[in-house]
């Protein structure tokens, strides 16, 4: 006892050392067991991997590699046949700046005339070319891209007019020219950029379209887009209730002394038969009115927004 009192520090150190030694033994034993479990799992995994390597029906061999190559060849033939069914949007690739200016003015005027004949209100009279229309000289190298967009917007607008929408709110396109940067923030442009399909090499352009119409209008637009041969598809569709107003039932009287002006039709969502001054129907021999789709229900208008993608041949797809 006296020795312990004289060597108390040594005894305490010895006890601490024994405690640490015991904990170390316990830790080593627990990790030894854990290591054994991991080793067992590793051996099981190696056995399963060996089974896969030795299983000829599962592991790639000459037979299924040949089958994959044949299927890849068939896929490429299918894609080639599918591309042949498309007709690219026609436009003059080497058009000069002066000729493009004339083409732009004539195309916009023609689209506005088509809208007036169809009694469709167009809020965006320049069809997303408000920044480009006043120009006489264009940024170097931008004319072919602008001519391509003009042809595609003409195609989209004619589809909408043919589908008998009530009003066209906007068509937005991708800025492709330095001249477009002058209209940054304008309603003429969207933020989507064209993309390339790695498999087919096709280049896709995106257009954002917003219009007012009824349920049969939406169906007609989707049907007409699906029937195009220019590789046009609807990528995104949003339909929400439009501004007030209802479509009159067939045979309902058309009040007022004159036809609804286009602006009124767009604001109220009302679609009526064409009339002449004084509220009378067109006389015999007069130009035939634009045919409207018959609606069998009292229906409110919808505000429709959609993303349209037009795919056209680009650079050849890389050979795998």
Order of alpha helices (4+ residues) and beta strands (2+ residues): alpha-alpha-alpha-alpha-beta-alpha-alpha-beta-beta-beta-alpha-beta-alpha-beta
